[in-house]
């Protein structure tokens, strides 16, 4: 059973995200947790970096099918018109 689920949205935050994940694993002890990274079509190498990280650690990576604008989210159309 998981005690804590950590969901991290990401867009072009390769270095910041990598440091965040390392910090979570370094600081989180004595509880069972899961990490889910949701990428919003990053172009800075974030997806490749996270996939590599996920192979070493227990981390799930989800890639959105396309960049979602704030307007599309507000209108309930996550994949455009």
RAGIMO-V313382 format. One record per backbone hydrogen bond with DSSP energy under -1.0 kcal/mol. CO is the residue of the C=O (numbers start at 1). NH is the residue of the N-H. Records with the same first field share a line. If there is no record, write none. Layout:
BEGIN
CO->NH ; NH
END
This chain:
BEGIN
4->34
6->36
8->38
10->40
13->17
14->18
15->19
16->20
17->21
18->22
19->23
20->24
21->25
22->26
23->27
24->28
32->3 ; 4
34->6
35->60
36->8
37->62
38->10
39->64
45->49
46->50
47->51
48->52
49->53
50->54
51->55
53->57
57->59
60->37
62->39
69->73
70->74
71->75
72->77
73->76
77->80
END
